[in-house]
Amino acid sequence: MKEKHSVSSYFAKVLLYSFGEQPLSIQRLLGEAGIIAGTLNELPVRVSAKEFSALWLAVVQARRDEFFGLDSHGMPLGSFALICRGLIQAPSVEKALSQSLAYFQLFLRDVEGEVVIRDKRRTVVLRYTGANEYLRAVVTETFLVLIVGLMCWLAGRRIHMTRVRFDFPPPGHGDEQLLWGSDVVFNASSTEIELDPECLRLPISPDRASLYTFLRNAPQSVFIRFRNREGYSARVHQRLQSCSYDLWPTLEQLAVEFALSLSSLRRALTREGFSYQQIKDDMRRSIAFERLRDTSMSIADIAQEVGFREPSAFHRAFKQWTGLSPGAFRQQRGSAI
């Protein structure tokens, strides 16, 4: 059976970073994961989800550290399960988010985070305090993958990130928008991430029985399931990309195209953590962000392109998306934030 999920080899190299001066160990771990490569330089551009998961687990066992030797203290074996057991007792995803940051801080020393409330928006602010500046991007993204992956599992759906800022250059894995959403900026003054407030209000869905299944299936449960866009949501996304907004099909038309009943398509999207409206809204935001960042198009023309008849309606919607007006967003982006 063909493997449909894949991961940038950048992240495989991240897992193996602490073995940099041990080529025989790297070769052995790659072999255990079923990855055909004698050295890091021989890695393919992407590795399958199965291979990446096997490498993740092999590195954790070899280092006896669930943070892969990337932190000056690290996470002893069993730390992640302990954190998860505490989080399933939380009353909501928002509460679990704050608790998860506190729990991880019991183990990790080089990265810390807190939830800051700004105009009723919940923003996770992260600080890298490690001595190795090269690891700033590596540690920050790895930490966020764990945090956001956990929140997705607790919510029982993919959680959308409405705004992401990193205080380092683009890391080069090519999956920036797949991982962090459409409004992601690098070389910012601080590292901040805003999560969809509707998702934060959701109750915790897993119980103790599902916890064991989740832990058995890690790291797919954390890194891959909710971060890769596959299946029908990917097909819908690609279909909308192929035409202008005024030609976007209805969900009923898509069901006919995909040879599904309308209810089956709705259920398939729900299982993947989406609704059709969410996908359309995400596309509109993505187009608007791209036009404001990368073109000199007028705001009125951008508004029309993403389906707003009046620029004033676009201004209101954009303010809801980002907390900024389109003009302020463009000005802020132009000054590298």
Secondary structure, DSSP 8 states (H G I E B T S, - for coil): -----EEEHHHHHHHTGGGTT-HHHHHHHHHHTT---SSGGG--SEEEHHHHHHHHHHHHHHHT-TTTT-SSS---TTHHHHHHHHHTT-SSHHHHHHHHHHHHHTT-SSEEEEEEEETTEEEEEEEE--S-TTHHHHHHHHHHHHHHHHHHHHHTS---EEEEE-SS---SSS-HHHHH-SSEESS-SSEEEEE-HHHHTS-----HHHHHHHHHHTTIIIIITTTS--HHHHHHHHHHHTS-GGG---HHHHHHHTT--HHHHHHHHHHTT--HHHHHHHHHHHHHHHHHHH----HHHHHHHTT-SSHHHHHHHHHHHHSS-HHHHHHHHHTT-
